[in-house]
Amino acid sequence: MPRSREHQQQTTSLVNDQELEQIIAGNAKKLVEVAERLGQDFANGLSTSQIRNVFGEVKRLQMKGQFDQQAARELILLKPKLAYQAGRHDRTKVPQLAKVLSAAIDRVGSDQRRFENFVDFFEAILAYHKAYGGR
């Protein structure tokens, strides 16, 4: 998937666009590696309650079973919710997580498999966040 020069820049200091593309394309090893790195970093400065609503929406979309054009639209509409959470919690790690998840959402499109990889990535970040002492 071609990206503009603007999107070629690093997403955050913890994950870059190439890694995100590998994760969303299905590279499980990269998913675990990056999710652990992010989860560990987010353990201090991010609470799961700060992103619970967004995660709940992602899980709701997954439970539909069919990732169609409407579901893809709803996923894209989570980006403003992420931006809102980032703005509300701008002195925490929420803006970094929102930036990573928004960039990952951009790579999903309307592809069922890429969506499932996104969900796995989001869940893995939260699992490592908890494992490293996040609340």
The first five atom37 places (N, CA, C, CB, O) and aatype in JSON, in Angstrom:
{
  "aatype": [12, 14, 1, 15, 1, 6, 8, 5, 5, 5, 16, 16, 15, 10, 19, 2, 3, 5, 6, 10, 6, 5, 9, 9, 0, 7, 2, 0, 11, 11, 10, 19, 6, 19, 0, 6, 1, 10, 7, 5, 3, 13, 0, 2, 7, 10, 15, 16, 15, 5, 9, 1, 2, 19, 13, 7, 6, 19, 11, 1, 10, 5, 12, 11, 7, 5, 13, 3, 5, 5, 0, 0, 1, 6, 10, 9, 10, 10, 11, 14, 11, 10, 0, 18, 5, 0, 7, 1, 8, 3, 1, 16, 11, 19, 14, 5, 10, 0, 11, 19, 10, 15, 0, 0, 9, 3, 1, 19, 7, 15, 3, 5, 1, 1, 13, 6, 2, 13, 19, 3, 13, 13, 6, 0, 9, 10, 0, 18, 8, 11, 0, 18, 7, 7, 1],
  "atom_mask": [
    [1, 1, 1, 1, 1],
    [1, 1, 1, 1, 1],
    [1, 1, 1, 1, 1],
    [1, 1, 1, 1, 1],
    [1, 1, 1, 1, 1],
    [1, 1, 1, 1, 1],
    [1, 1, 1, 1, 1],
    [1, 1, 1, 1, 1],
    [1, 1, 1, 1, 1],
    [1, 1, 1, 1, 1],
    [1, 1, 1, 1, 1],
    [1, 1, 1, 1, 1],
    [1, 1, 1, 1, 1],
    [1, 1, 1, 1, 1],
    [1, 1, 1, 1, 1],
    [1, 1, 1, 1, 1],
    [1, 1, 1, 1, 1],
    [1, 1, 1, 1, 1],
    [1, 1, 1, 1, 1],
    [1, 1, 1, 1, 1],
    [1, 1, 1, 1, 1],
    [1, 1, 1, 1, 1],
    [1, 1, 1, 1, 1],
    [1, 1, 1, 1, 1],
    [1, 1, 1, 1, 1],
    [1, 1, 1, 0, 1],
    [1, 1, 1, 1, 1],
    [1, 1, 1, 1, 1],
    [1, 1, 1, 1, 1],
    [1, 1, 1, 1, 1],
    [1, 1, 1, 1, 1],
    [1, 1, 1, 1, 1],
    [1, 1, 1, 1, 1],
    [1, 1, 1, 1, 1],
    [1, 1, 1, 1, 1],
    [1, 1, 1, 1, 1],
    [1, 1, 1, 1, 1],
    [1, 1, 1, 1, 1],
    [1, 1, 1, 0, 1],
    [1, 1, 1, 1, 1],
    [1, 1, 1, 1, 1],
    [1, 1, 1, 1, 1],
    [1, 1, 1, 1, 1],
    [1, 1, 1, 1, 1],
    [1, 1, 1, 0, 1],
    [1, 1, 1, 1, 1],
    [1, 1, 1, 1, 1],
    [1, 1, 1, 1, 1],
    [1, 1, 1, 1, 1],
    [1, 1, 1, 1, 1],
    [1, 1, 1, 1, 1],
    [1, 1, 1, 1, 1],
    [1, 1, 1, 1, 1],
    [1, 1, 1, 1, 1],
    [1, 1, 1, 1, 1],
    [1, 1, 1, 0, 1],
    [1, 1, 1, 1, 1],
    [1, 1, 1, 1, 1],
    [1, 1, 1, 1, 1],
    [1, 1, 1, 1, 1],
    [1, 1, 1, 1, 1],
    [1, 1, 1, 1, 1],
    [1, 1, 1, 1, 1],
    [1, 1, 1, 1, 1],
    [1, 1, 1, 0, 1],
    [1, 1, 1, 1, 1],
    [1, 1, 1, 1, 1],
    [1, 1, 1, 1, 1],
    [1, 1, 1, 1, 1],
    [1, 1, 1, 1, 1],
    [1, 1, 1, 1, 1],
    [1, 1, 1, 1, 1],
    [1, 1, 1, 1, 1],
    [1, 1, 1, 1, 1],
    [1, 1, 1, 1, 1],
    [1, 1, 1, 1, 1],
    [1, 1, 1, 1, 1],
    [1, 1, 1, 1, 1],
    [1, 1, 1, 1, 1],
    [1, 1, 1, 1, 1],
    [1, 1, 1, 1, 1],
    [1, 1, 1, 1, 1],
    [1, 1, 1, 1, 1],
    [1, 1, 1, 1, 1],
    [1, 1, 1, 1, 1],
    [1, 1, 1, 1, 1],
    [1, 1, 1, 0, 1],
    [1, 1, 1, 1, 1],
    [1, 1, 1, 1, 1],
    [1, 1, 1, 1, 1],
    [1, 1, 1, 1, 1],
    [1, 1, 1, 1, 1],
    [1, 1, 1, 1, 1],
    [1, 1, 1, 1, 1],
    [1, 1, 1, 1, 1],
    [1, 1, 1, 1, 1],
    [1, 1, 1, 1, 1],
    [1, 1, 1, 1, 1],
    [1, 1, 1, 1, 1],
    [1, 1, 1, 1, 1],
    [1, 1, 1, 1, 1],
    [1, 1, 1, 1, 1],
    [1, 1, 1, 1, 1],
    [1, 1, 1, 1, 1],
    [1, 1, 1, 1, 1],
    [1, 1, 1, 1, 1],
    [1, 1, 1, 1, 1],
    [1, 1, 1, 1, 1],
    [1, 1, 1, 0, 1],
    [1, 1, 1, 1, 1],
    [1, 1, 1, 1, 1],
    [1, 1, 1, 1, 1],
    [1, 1, 1, 1, 1],
    [1, 1, 1, 1, 1],
    [1, 1, 1, 1, 1],
    [1, 1, 1, 1, 1],
    [1, 1, 1, 1, 1],
    [1, 1, 1, 1, 1],
    [1, 1, 1, 1, 1],
    [1, 1, 1, 1, 1],
    [1, 1, 1, 1, 1],
    [1, 1, 1, 1, 1],
    [1, 1, 1, 1, 1],
    [1, 1, 1, 1, 1],
    [1, 1, 1, 1, 1],
    [1, 1, 1, 1, 1],
    [1, 1, 1, 1, 1],
    [1, 1, 1, 1, 1],
    [1, 1, 1, 1, 1],
    [1, 1, 1, 1, 1],
    [1, 1, 1, 1, 1],
    [1, 1, 1, 1, 1],
    [1, 1, 1, 0, 1],
    [1, 1, 1, 0, 1],
    [1, 1, 1, 1, 1]
  ],
  "atom_positions": [
    [[0.85, -1.17, 0.0], [0.0, 0.0, 0.0], [0.9, 1.24, 0.0], [-0.97, 0.0, 1.23], [1.6, 1.48, 0.98]],
    [[0.89, 2.03, -1.05], [1.75, 3.2, -1.13], [1.32, 4.26, -0.11], [1.73, 3.78, -2.53], [0.14, 4.47, 0.13]],
    [[2.28, 4.89, 0.45], [2.03, 5.92, 1.45], [2.68, 7.21, 0.96], [2.57, 5.5, 2.86], [3.71, 7.18, 0.28]],
    [[2.09, 8.34, 1.3], [2.67, 9.61, 0.93], [3.94, 9.84, 1.73], [1.67, 10.76, 1.14], [4.16, 9.17, 2.74]],
    [[4.76, 10.78, 1.28], [6.0, 11.08, 1.99], [5.71, 11.46, 3.43], [6.76, 12.21, 1.28], [6.46, 11.11, 4.34]],
    [[4.62, 12.17, 3.65], [4.23, 12.56, 5.0], [4.01, 11.33, 5.88], [2.96, 13.42, 4.96], [4.39, 11.33, 7.05]],
    [[3.41, 10.29, 5.32], [3.14, 9.08, 6.08], [4.38, 8.2, 6.22], [2.03, 8.3, 5.44], [4.36, 7.25, 7.0]],
    [[5.44, 8.48, 5.48], [6.65, 7.69, 5.59], [7.41, 7.99, 6.88], [7.54, 7.95, 4.39], [8.3, 7.24, 7.28]],
    [[7.05, 9.09, 7.53], [7.7, 9.45, 8.77], [7.32, 8.46, 9.85], [7.34, 10.88, 9.19], [6.34, 7.72, 9.72]],
    [[8.1, 8.45, 10.92], [7.81, 7.55, 12.02], [6.49, 7.92, 12.67], [8.93, 7.59, 13.05], [6.17, 9.09, 12.87]],
    [[5.72, 6.89, 12.98], [4.45, 7.1, 13.65], [4.69, 7.61, 15.06], [3.62, 5.79, 13.67], [4.11, 8.62, 15.45]],
    [[5.52, 6.94, 15.81], [5.99, 7.42, 17.12], [7.43, 6.95, 17.26], [5.08, 6.88, 18.32], [7.96, 6.27, 16.38]],
    [[8.05, 7.32, 18.36], [9.42, 6.86, 18.58], [9.45, 5.36, 18.88], [10.07, 7.64, 19.71], [10.52, 4.75, 18.85]],
    [[8.29, 4.76, 19.18], [8.25, 3.35, 19.54], [7.87, 2.41, 18.4], [7.29, 3.16, 20.65], [8.15, 1.22, 18.47]],
    [[7.25, 2.93, 17.37], [6.84, 2.1, 16.22], [6.86, 2.96, 14.97], [5.41, 1.47, 16.45], [6.48, 4.14, 15.0]],
    [[7.31, 2.37, 13.86], [7.33, 3.14, 12.62], [6.32, 2.57, 11.63], [8.74, 3.15, 12.01], [5.73, 1.51, 11.87]],
    [[6.14, 3.26, 10.54], [5.14, 2.88, 9.55], [5.4, 1.5, 8.95], [5.1, 3.91, 8.44], [4.45, 0.75, 8.69]],
    [[6.65, 1.17, 8.73], [6.98, -0.14, 8.15], [6.56, -1.26, 9.11], [8.49, -0.23, 7.84], [6.0, -2.27, 8.68]],
    [[6.83, -1.08, 10.39], [6.42, -2.08, 11.38], [4.9, -2.22, 11.42], [6.96, -1.72, 12.77], [4.37, -3.33, 11.48]],
    [[4.2, -1.09, 11.4], [2.74, -1.13, 11.41], [2.19, -1.87, 10.2], [2.17, 0.29, 11.45], [1.26, -2.67, 10.32]],
    [[2.76, -1.61, 9.05], [2.3, -2.3, 7.84], [2.53, -3.8, 7.97], [3.03, -1.75, 6.6], [1.66, -4.59, 7.59]],
    [[3.67, -4.21, 8.49], [3.95, -5.64, 8.68], [2.93, -6.26, 9.63], [5.38, -5.85, 9.22], [2.45, -7.37, 9.4]],
    [[2.6, -5.56, 10.7], [1.65, -6.06, 11.69], [0.27, -6.23, 11.07], [1.57, -5.1, 12.9], [-0.35, -7.28, 11.2]],
    [[-0.21, -5.2, 10.4], [-1.55, -5.24, 9.81], [-1.61, -6.24, 8.66], [-1.98, -3.85, 9.32], [-2.68, -6.79, 8.37]],
    [[-0.48, -6.48, 8.0], [-0.43, -7.47, 6.93], [-0.4, -8.9, 7.46], [0.78, -7.23, 6.05], [-0.62, -9.85, 6.7]],
    [[-0.13, -9.07, 8.78], [-0.21, -10.41, 9.35], [1.06, -10.99, 9.93], [0.0, 0.0, 0.0], [1.1, -12.18, 10.25]],
    [[2.1, -10.2, 10.09], [3.35, -10.69, 10.67], [3.2, -10.8, 12.18], [4.55, -9.76, 10.3], [3.34, -9.81, 12.9]],
    [[2.9, -12.02, 12.66], [2.62, -12.24, 14.09], [3.85, -11.96, 14.96], [2.15, -13.67, 14.32], [3.71, -11.42, 16.06]],
    [[5.02, -12.31, 14.48], [6.24, -12.08, 15.27], [6.44, -10.58, 15.5], [7.47, -12.68, 14.55], [6.76, -10.15, 16.61]],
    [[6.25, -9.79, 14.46], [6.39, -8.34, 14.58], [5.3, -7.77, 15.48], [6.34, -7.67, 13.18], [5.56, -6.86, 16.26]],
    [[4.08, -8.31, 15.37], [2.98, -7.86, 16.21], [3.34, -8.02, 17.69], [1.69, -8.65, 15.88], [3.17, -7.09, 18.48]],
    [[3.82, -9.19, 18.06], [4.16, -9.45, 19.46], [5.32, -8.57, 19.91], [4.53, -10.93, 19.67], [5.28, -8.01, 21.0]],
    [[6.33, -8.44, 19.08], [7.5, -7.62, 19.41], [7.1, -6.16, 19.67], [8.54, -7.67, 18.27], [7.49, -5.58, 20.68]],
    [[6.33, -5.59, 18.78], [5.94, -4.19, 18.9], [4.92, -3.99, 20.02], [5.38, -3.67, 17.56], [5.0, -3.02, 20.77]],
    [[3.96, -4.91, 20.13], [2.95, -4.79, 21.2], [3.61, -4.84, 22.57], [1.9, -5.92, 21.07], [3.21, -4.11, 23.47]],
    [[4.61, -5.69, 22.73], [5.3, -5.74, 24.02], [6.03, -4.43, 24.3], [6.29, -6.91, 24.04], [5.98, -3.91, 25.41]],
    [[6.69, -3.91, 23.29], [7.41, -2.64, 23.44], [6.45, -1.52, 23.83], [8.15, -2.27, 22.14], [6.73, -0.73, 24.74]],
    [[5.31, -1.46, 23.14], [4.32, -0.42, 23.43], [3.67, -0.64, 24.79], [3.25, -0.39, 22.34], [3.54, 0.3, 25.58]],
    [[3.27, -1.86, 25.07], [2.63, -2.17, 26.34], [3.51, -1.83, 27.52], [0.0, 0.0, 0.0], [3.04, -1.3, 28.53]],
    [[4.79, -2.13, 27.39], [5.73, -1.81, 28.47], [5.85, -0.29, 28.63], [7.11, -2.43, 28.18], [5.85, 0.22, 29.75]],
    [[5.95, 0.41, 27.53], [6.07, 1.86, 27.61], [4.8, 2.5, 28.15], [6.4, 2.44, 26.23], [4.87, 3.46, 28.92]],
    [[3.65, 1.98, 27.77], [2.38, 2.57, 28.19], [1.97, 2.17, 29.6], [1.3, 2.17, 27.23], [1.02, 2.74, 30.14]],
    [[2.67, 1.22, 30.22], [2.31, 0.75, 31.56], [2.3, 1.9, 32.57], [3.28, -0.34, 32.03], [1.49, 1.92, 33.49]],
    [[3.19, 2.84, 32.39], [3.22, 4.04, 33.23], [2.72, 5.2, 32.4], [4.65, 4.32, 33.79], [3.37, 5.62, 31.44]],
    [[1.57, 5.72, 32.77], [1.05, 6.88, 32.05], [-0.16, 6.6, 31.2], [0.0, 0.0, 0.0], [-0.6, 7.47, 30.45]],
    [[-0.74, 5.39, 31.31], [-1.94, 5.06, 30.56], [-2.76, 4.09, 31.39], [-1.58, 4.45, 29.16], [-2.25, 3.07, 31.87]],
    [[-4.03, 4.4, 31.57], [-4.91, 3.44, 32.24], [-5.87, 2.89, 31.2], [-5.68, 4.11, 33.43], [-6.26, 3.59, 30.27]],
    [[-6.26, 1.64, 31.37], [-7.16, 1.03, 30.4], [-8.5, 1.74, 30.36], [-7.37, -0.45, 30.72], [-9.18, 1.73, 29.33]],
    [[-8.89, 2.36, 31.46], [-10.17, 3.08, 31.46], [-10.15, 4.25, 30.48], [-10.51, 3.57, 32.86], [-11.19, 4.68, 29.99]],
    [[-8.96, 4.78, 30.21], [-8.84, 5.92, 29.29], [-9.14, 5.52, 27.85], [-7.45, 6.52, 29.38], [-9.46, 6.39, 27.03]],
    [[-9.05, 4.25, 27.53], [-9.3, 3.82, 26.15], [-10.34, 2.7, 26.08], [-8.01, 3.35, 25.5], [-10.55, 2.11, 25.02]],
    [[-10.98, 2.4, 27.19], [-11.94, 1.3, 27.25], [-13.06, 1.46, 26.21], [-12.55, 1.21, 28.65], [-13.43, 0.49, 25.57]],
    [[-13.59, 2.66, 26.05], [-14.68, 2.87, 25.09], [-14.26, 2.52, 23.67], [-15.16, 4.32, 25.14], [-15.0, 1.87, 22.93]],
    [[-13.07, 2.95, 23.29], [-12.59, 2.66, 21.94], [-12.38, 1.16, 21.76], [-11.27, 3.43, 21.65], [-12.76, 0.59, 20.73]],
    [[-11.77, 0.53, 22.76], [-11.55, -0.91, 22.67], [-12.89, -1.65, 22.58], [-10.73, -1.41, 23.88], [-13.03, -2.61, 21.83]],
    [[-13.86, -1.21, 23.35], [-15.2, -1.8, 23.31], [-15.82, -1.71, 21.93], [0.0, 0.0, 0.0], [-16.46, -2.66, 21.47]],
    [[-15.65, -0.58, 21.28], [-16.18, -0.41, 19.92], [-15.49, -1.36, 18.93], [-16.01, 1.05, 19.46], [-16.14, -1.93, 18.05]],
    [[-14.18, -1.52, 19.08], [-13.44, -2.42, 18.21], [-13.94, -3.85, 18.4], [-11.91, -2.34, 18.49], [-14.15, -4.58, 17.43]],
    [[-14.13, -4.25, 19.65], [-14.62, -5.61, 19.93], [-16.05, -5.79, 19.41], [-14.57, -5.89, 21.45], [-16.4, -6.87, 18.92]],
    [[-16.87, -4.76, 19.5], [-18.23, -4.83, 18.96], [-18.2, -5.07, 17.45], [-19.01, -3.53, 19.28], [-18.96, -5.89, 16.93]],
    [[-17.32, -4.36, 16.76], [-17.18, -4.56, 15.32], [-16.71, -5.98, 15.01], [-16.19, -3.53, 14.72], [-17.17, -6.61, 14.06]],
    [[-15.81, -6.48, 15.82], [-15.31, -7.84, 15.61], [-16.42, -8.86, 15.81], [-14.13, -8.13, 16.55], [-16.5, -9.85, 15.08]],
    [[-17.27, -8.64, 16.8], [-18.34, -9.59, 17.11], [-19.4, -9.67, 16.01], [-18.99, -9.2, 18.42], [-20.14, -10.65, 15.95]],
    [[-19.47, -8.68, 15.16], [-20.41, -8.74, 14.03], [-20.08, -9.92, 13.13], [-20.38, -7.43, 13.22], [-20.96, -10.47, 12.47]],
    [[-18.8, -10.3, 13.12], [-18.39, -11.44, 12.31], [-18.06, -11.1, 10.87], [0.0, 0.0, 0.0], [-17.19, -11.72, 10.27]],
    [[-18.73, -10.13, 10.31], [-18.52, -9.72, 8.92], [-17.97, -8.31, 8.91], [-19.84, -9.82, 8.09], [-18.64, -7.37, 9.36]],
    [[-16.76, -8.15, 8.4], [-16.17, -6.82, 8.31], [-16.44, -6.28, 6.91], [-14.62, -6.85, 8.62], [-15.65, -6.46, 5.99]],
    [[-17.58, -5.61, 6.77], [-18.01, -5.1, 5.48], [-17.73, -3.59, 5.39], [-19.51, -5.38, 5.26], [-17.03, -3.02, 6.23]],
    [[-18.27, -2.96, 4.36], [-18.04, -1.53, 4.15], [-18.55, -0.69, 5.32], [-18.7, -1.07, 2.86], [-17.92, 0.29, 5.71]],
    [[-19.69, -1.08, 5.88], [-20.24, -0.35, 7.03], [-19.32, -0.48, 8.24], [-21.64, -0.87, 7.37], [-19.08, 0.5, 8.94]],
    [[-18.82, -1.67, 8.49], [-17.91, -1.88, 9.62], [-16.61, -1.1, 9.4], [-17.61, -3.38, 9.81], [-16.06, -0.54, 10.34]],
    [[-16.12, -1.07, 8.16], [-14.91, -0.32, 7.84], [-15.13, 1.17, 8.11], [-14.49, -0.54, 6.37], [-14.25, 1.87, 8.61]],
    [[-16.32, 1.65, 7.77], [-16.67, 3.05, 8.03], [-16.69, 3.33, 9.54], [-18.06, 3.38, 7.42], [-16.15, 4.33, 10.0]],
    [[-17.3, 2.42, 10.3], [-17.35, 2.59, 11.75], [-15.96, 2.57, 12.37], [-18.22, 1.5, 12.37], [-15.69, 3.3, 13.32]],
    [[-15.07, 1.73, 11.82], [-13.69, 1.69, 12.32], [-13.0, 3.03, 12.08], [-12.9, 0.55, 11.64], [-12.34, 3.55, 12.97]],
    [[-13.16, 3.58, 10.9], [-12.54, 4.87, 10.59], [-13.09, 5.96, 11.51], [-12.77, 5.25, 9.11], [-12.36, 6.87, 11.91]],
    [[-14.37, 5.86, 11.84], [-14.98, 6.86, 12.71], [-14.52, 6.74, 14.17], [-16.49, 6.73, 12.65], [-14.88, 7.58, 15.0]],
    [[-13.73, 5.73, 14.47], [-13.12, 5.65, 15.8], [-11.94, 6.62, 15.94], [-12.65, 4.21, 16.08], [-11.54, 6.96, 17.05]],
    [[-11.4, 7.04, 14.81], [-10.26, 7.97, 14.87], [-10.6, 9.27, 15.59], [-9.78, 8.29, 13.46], [-9.79, 9.74, 16.39]],
    [[-11.78, 9.89, 15.36], [-12.12, 11.08, 16.14], [-12.27, 10.77, 17.64], [-13.41, 11.69, 15.61], [-11.92, 11.6, 18.48]],
    [[-12.78, 9.59, 17.98], [-12.88, 9.21, 19.39], [-11.5, 9.08, 20.01], [-13.65, 7.89, 19.54], [-11.28, 9.48, 21.16]],
    [[-10.58, 8.52, 19.26], [-9.19, 8.43, 19.74], [-8.61, 9.83, 19.94], [-8.32, 7.61, 18.74], [-7.93, 10.09, 20.93]],
    [[-8.88, 10.71, 18.98], [-8.37, 12.09, 19.09], [-8.96, 12.78, 20.31], [-8.69, 12.9, 17.81], [-8.27, 13.53, 21.01]],
    [[-10.24, 12.54, 20.57], [-10.9, 13.12, 21.73], [-10.24, 12.62, 23.02], [-12.4, 12.79, 21.72], [-9.95, 13.41, 23.93]],
    [[-10.02, 11.31, 23.1], [-9.38, 10.76, 24.3], [-7.97, 11.31, 24.45], [-9.34, 9.22, 24.22], [-7.53, 11.59, 25.57]],
    [[-7.26, 11.46, 23.35], [-5.91, 12.02, 23.4], [-5.94, 13.45, 23.92], [-5.26, 11.97, 22.01], [-5.07, 13.85, 24.7]],
    [[-6.93, 14.22, 23.48], [-7.06, 15.6, 23.94], [-7.43, 15.69, 25.41], [0.0, 0.0, 0.0], [-6.94, 16.57, 26.13]],
    [[-8.28, 14.79, 25.87], [-8.69, 14.78, 27.28], [-7.54, 14.38, 28.2], [-9.86, 13.83, 27.49], [-7.47, 14.82, 29.35]],
    [[-6.65, 13.54, 27.7], [-5.58, 13.0, 28.52], [-4.22, 13.35, 27.91], [-5.72, 11.45, 28.67], [-3.35, 12.48, 27.77]],
    [[-4.04, 14.61, 27.54], [-2.85, 15.0, 26.8], [-1.55, 14.94, 27.6], [-3.04, 16.38, 26.28], [-0.47, 15.04, 27.01]],
    [[-1.62, 14.78, 28.89], [-0.39, 14.69, 29.7], [-0.08, 13.24, 30.08], [-0.52, 15.54, 30.96], [0.69, 12.98, 31.0]],
    [[-0.69, 12.31, 29.35], [-0.47, 10.89, 29.58], [0.08, 10.27, 28.29], [-1.8, 10.17, 30.02], [0.54, 10.98, 27.4]],
    [[0.03, 8.95, 28.23], [0.48, 8.24, 27.03], [-0.65, 8.04, 26.02], [1.07, 6.88, 27.41], [-0.44, 7.45, 24.96]],
    [[-1.85, 8.52, 26.35], [-2.99, 8.33, 25.46], [-2.73, 8.93, 24.07], [-4.23, 8.97, 26.07], [-3.07, 8.28, 23.07]],
    [[-2.16, 10.13, 23.95], [-1.9, 10.64, 22.6], [-0.99, 9.74, 21.76], [-1.29, 12.02, 22.68], [-1.2, 9.6, 20.56]],
    [[0.01, 9.13, 22.4], [0.88, 8.21, 21.66], [0.12, 6.99, 21.19], [2.06, 7.79, 22.53], [0.25, 6.58, 20.03]],
    [[-0.68, 6.41, 22.07], [-1.47, 5.24, 21.69], [-2.46, 5.61, 20.59], [-2.21, 4.66, 22.91], [-2.64, 4.85, 19.64]],
    [[-3.1, 6.75, 20.72], [-4.07, 7.2, 19.71], [-3.39, 7.34, 18.35], [-4.72, 8.53, 20.14], [-3.97, 6.99, 17.32]],
    [[-2.19, 7.86, 18.34], [-1.46, 8.03, 17.08], [-1.14, 6.68, 16.44], [-0.15, 8.83, 17.31], [-1.28, 6.5, 15.23]],
    [[-0.7, 5.73, 17.26], [-0.39, 4.39, 16.75], [-1.64, 3.71, 16.22], [0.25, 3.52, 17.86], [-1.64, 3.18, 15.11]],
    [[-2.72, 3.74, 17.0], [-3.95, 3.08, 16.57], [-4.56, 3.74, 15.34], [-4.97, 3.07, 17.71], [-5.08, 3.05, 14.46]],
    [[-4.51, 5.06, 15.26], [-5.04, 5.76, 14.08], [-4.27, 5.38, 12.83], [-4.98, 7.29, 14.28], [-4.86, 5.14, 11.78]],
    [[-2.94, 5.31, 12.95], [-2.12, 4.91, 11.81], [-2.41, 3.46, 11.42], [-0.63, 5.08, 12.13], [-2.4, 3.13, 10.23]],
    [[-2.66, 2.61, 12.4], [-2.99, 1.21, 12.11], [-4.36, 1.12, 11.43], [-2.97, 0.36, 13.4], [-4.53, 0.36, 10.48]],
    [[-5.32, 1.89, 11.9], [-6.66, 1.91, 11.29], [-6.56, 2.31, 9.82], [-7.59, 2.89, 12.05], [-7.27, 1.75, 8.98]],
    [[-5.7, 3.26, 9.5], [-5.53, 3.69, 8.11], [-5.09, 2.55, 7.2], [-4.5, 4.82, 8.03], [-5.34, 2.59, 6.0]],
    [[-4.46, 1.54, 7.75], [-3.94, 0.42, 6.96], [-4.93, -0.73, 6.82], [-2.67, -0.09, 7.58], [-4.69, -1.65, 6.04]],
    [[-6.03, -0.69, 7.54], [-6.98, -1.8, 7.53], [-7.83, -1.8, 6.26], [-7.89, -1.73, 8.75], [-8.02, -2.85, 5.65]],
    [[-8.32, -0.64, 5.86], [-9.22, -0.59, 4.7], [-10.5, -1.34, 5.01], [0.0, 0.0, 0.0], [-11.05, -1.2, 6.1]],
    [[-10.98, -2.14, 4.07], [-12.19, -2.93, 4.29], [-11.88, -4.43, 4.24], [-13.27, -2.58, 3.25], [-12.74, -5.24, 3.91]],
    [[-10.64, -4.77, 4.55], [-10.17, -6.15, 4.49], [-10.38, -6.86, 5.84], [-8.69, -6.2, 4.07], [-9.85, -6.41, 6.86]],
    [[-11.12, -7.95, 5.84], [-11.43, -8.7, 7.06], [-10.16, -9.16, 7.78], [-12.3, -9.91, 6.72], [-10.04, -8.99, 8.99]],
    [[-9.22, -9.72, 7.04], [-7.99, -10.26, 7.66], [-7.17, -9.13, 8.29], [-7.14, -11.01, 6.61], [-6.65, -9.28, 9.39]],
    [[-7.05, -8.01, 7.58], [-6.29, -6.88, 8.11], [-6.98, -6.32, 9.36], [-6.14, -5.76, 7.04], [-6.3, -5.88, 10.3]],
    [[-8.31, -6.34, 9.39], [-9.04, -5.9, 10.57], [-8.74, -6.83, 11.74], [-10.55, -5.85, 10.29], [-8.48, -6.37, 12.85]],
    [[-8.78, -8.14, 11.51], [-8.48, -9.1, 12.58], [-7.06, -8.9, 13.11], [-8.66, -10.54, 12.06], [-6.82, -9.01, 14.31]],
    [[-6.13, -8.6, 12.22], [-4.75, -8.33, 12.66], [-4.69, -7.07, 13.51], [-3.81, -8.19, 11.44], [-3.95, -7.01, 14.49]],
    [[-5.47, -6.06, 13.14], [-5.55, -4.84, 13.95], [-6.09, -5.15, 15.34], [-6.43, -3.8, 13.25], [-5.54, -4.68, 16.34]],
    [[-7.17, -5.94, 15.41], [-7.76, -6.3, 16.71], [-6.73, -7.06, 17.55], [-9.04, -7.15, 16.51], [-6.58, -6.79, 18.74]],
    [[-6.03, -8.0, 16.93], [-5.0, -8.76, 17.66], [-3.93, -7.83, 18.21], [-4.35, -9.82, 16.74], [-3.46, -8.0, 19.34]],
    [[-3.53, -6.84, 17.41], [-2.51, -5.88, 17.82], [-3.0, -5.05, 19.02], [-2.14, -4.96, 16.65], [-2.28, -4.9, 20.0]],
    [[-4.21, -4.54, 18.93], [-4.78, -3.73, 20.0], [-4.86, -4.56, 21.29], [-6.2, -3.2, 19.59], [-4.47, -4.09, 22.36]],
    [[-5.36, -5.78, 21.18], [-5.47, -6.66, 22.35], [-4.1, -6.98, 22.94], [-6.18, -7.96, 21.97], [-3.94, -7.01, 24.16]],
    [[-3.12, -7.2, 22.09], [-1.77, -7.53, 22.57], [-1.16, -6.34, 23.3], [-0.86, -7.95, 21.4], [-0.49, -6.52, 24.33]],
    [[-1.37, -5.13, 22.8], [-0.86, -3.94, 23.49], [-1.46, -3.87, 24.89], [-1.18, -2.64, 22.69], [-0.75, -3.65, 25.86]],
    [[-2.77, -4.06, 24.98], [-3.44, -3.99, 26.28], [-2.98, -5.12, 27.2], [-4.95, -4.05, 26.09], [-2.84, -4.91, 28.4]],
    [[-2.75, -6.31, 26.66], [-2.28, -7.44, 27.47], [-0.88, -7.15, 28.04], [-2.25, -8.73, 26.63], [-0.64, -7.38, 29.22]],
    [[0.02, -6.65, 27.2], [1.37, -6.33, 27.7], [1.32, -5.14, 28.65], [2.31, -6.02, 26.52], [2.09, -5.08, 29.61]],
    [[0.44, -4.19, 28.4], [0.26, -3.06, 29.3], [-0.05, -3.58, 30.7], [-0.87, -2.11, 28.8], [0.55, -3.14, 31.68]],
    [[-0.99, -4.51, 30.78], [-1.37, -5.09, 32.07], [-0.22, -5.91, 32.66], [-2.63, -5.97, 31.9], [0.05, -5.83, 33.85]],
    [[0.44, -6.69, 31.82], [1.55, -7.54, 32.28], [2.69, -6.73, 32.89], [2.08, -8.38, 31.12], [3.37, -7.18, 33.81]],
    [[2.89, -5.52, 32.37], [3.96, -4.66, 32.88], [3.48, -3.72, 33.97], [4.56, -3.86, 31.74], [4.15, -2.73, 34.29]],
    [[2.33, -4.02, 34.53], [1.88, -3.24, 35.7], [0.9, -2.14, 35.41], [0.0, 0.0, 0.0], [0.58, -1.36, 36.31]],
    [[0.43, -2.04, 34.18], [-0.56, -1.01, 33.86], [-1.86, -1.28, 34.59], [0.0, 0.0, 0.0], [-2.19, -2.43, 34.9]],
    [[-2.58, -0.22, 34.85], [-3.84, -0.38, 35.59], [-5.03, -0.15, 34.69], [-3.9, 0.57, 36.78], [-6.17, -0.24, 35.14]]
  ]
}
